[in-house]
Amino acid sequence: MTKRRSRGDGGLHWDDKRQRWIATASLGYDPSGKRIVKRGSGKTKTEAKNKLKEVLRDYEDGLAIAPADYTVERAVNDWLAYGLNGRDPATVKTCTILCRMHIIPALGARKLRDLSAEDVDKWLATKTKTLSTRTLQGLHGCLNRAIKRAMARDKVKRNVVTLSSVPKGKSGRPSKALTFAQAEAVLKAAEGSKMYAYIVLSLLTGARTEELRALTWDHVDLDGDPDAHPPVPPHVAVWRSVRAGGDTKTRKSRRTLALPKRCVDLLRHHRDARQQEEGKNWMATSLVFSSATGKPLDAANVRRGFRNAIKDAEGVDPMQWTPRELRHSFVSLLSDNGISLEEISRLVGHSSTAVTEAVYRKQIRPVLQGGATAMDQIFREK
């Protein structure tokens, strides 16, 4: 005589529609009073029972298994839709591009519960030929956060992306600095263009491009206070940027910079031209640099305008230069003229001289003379 199953042991039946055996188990009721039923399916009775055992084991461990159709693409799209709330729009745009162009086409069809660390390793390895290490880090970070979010919502047991490391990618283009001759050629070529004031201010003050894009006229003093003690020169207050929250990159990035005379004269001309063009409404936008419609400039606007402005610069290929390298040039030109690293670091708003030395200063002099000069003094000829 067949032994009757105990209450709660569940059942086993054949599903004609799915053409599979279905094993079920009742686990009580949820807080809303709905019965909790777990199921396992298989082509045979044994396979269905084993699948149910796996589901129950995960349930007892406090884990859950994602639906069979829950893919990496769904996890990534869920993260893009709900996991980036409050982030800067530029960050959301970058993450969306990385996910749409690289993650979803390569891994999107993979079931999330079947994704392995080996899959992630192989995928990243194929990207090393075309992408930089920084971009690979971005891809790894996006996928990691997407699966971490899915894991927190019981869609998968573990985050396999954390088991993968980011390989070294394609070498990026190193940043450069203009020589004095190139800087003069750039200024000459840009003269008369709409970007002229922007280029001059960037090159002669070392301000970041995101700081200049957020600069307002109430932070520009073109007269100073010569009668003060000590006298206050014309200056610009670099207190804002287009970064999230409007603050500068670091606390030390907040600084007030005296303006070179060339900048003062040019900004006066730039201000008068804006006033003449726009009449009484010229201060409707308080931005020093804006688009033709008065809207804030974005990075693409500045890069395109910069390259158009310097297209005739002798000895300078505009497609090989970016606006941020004007800041690099500022550091290198000062360094080459004997200004100390400590002073340069304060001018550009670095937290220490280490960044100034390692990243920004491009030594222009082809011959380093410090060692020879010191040794001539030590071993003087008699």
BELNORRA-V794694 format. One record per backbone hydrogen bond with DSSP energy under -1.0 kcal/mol. CO is the residue of the C=O (numbers start at 0). NH is the residue of the N-H. Records with the same first field share a line. If there is no record, write none. Layout:
BEGIN
CO=NH  NH
END
This chain:
BEGIN
5=8
10=23
12=21
14=18  19
19=14
20=41
21=12
22=39
24=37
27=35
29=32
33=29
35=26
37=24
39=22
41=20
43=47
44=48
45=49
46=50
47=51
48=52
49=53
50=54
51=55
52=56
53=57
54=58
55=59
56=60
57=62
58=61
66=69
69=111
70=74
71=75
72=76
73=77
74=78
75=79
76=80
77=81
78=82
83=86
87=91
88=92
89=93
90=94
91=95
92=96
93=97
94=98
95=99
96=100
97=101  102
98=103
102=106
103=107
106=109
107=72
109=71
110=113
115=119
116=120
117=121
118=122
119=123
120=124
121=125
126=129  130
130=169
131=135
132=136
133=137
134=138
135=139
136=140
137=141
138=142
139=143
140=144
141=145
142=146
143=147
144=148
145=149
146=150
147=151
149=154
150=153
159=162
160=163
178=182
179=183
180=184
181=185
182=186
183=187
184=188
185=189
189=192
192=195
194=198
195=199
196=200
197=201
198=202
199=203
200=204
201=205
207=211
208=212
209=241
214=287
215=218
216=219
218=236
220=234
224=227  231
231=224
233=258
234=220
235=256
236=238
237=254
242=245
245=240
250=253
254=237
256=235
259=263
260=264
261=265
262=266
263=267
264=268
265=269
266=270
267=271
268=272
269=273
270=274
271=275
272=276
273=277
274=278
277=280
278=281
280=283
285=216
290=293
294=290
297=301
298=302
299=303
300=304
301=305
302=306
303=307
304=308
305=309
309=312
312=315
316=319
317=320
321=324
322=325
323=327
324=328
325=329
326=330
327=331
328=332
329=333
330=334
331=335
333=338
334=337
339=343
340=344
341=345
342=346
343=347
344=349
352=356
353=357
354=358  359
355=360
368=372
369=373
370=374
371=375
372=376
373=377
374=378
END
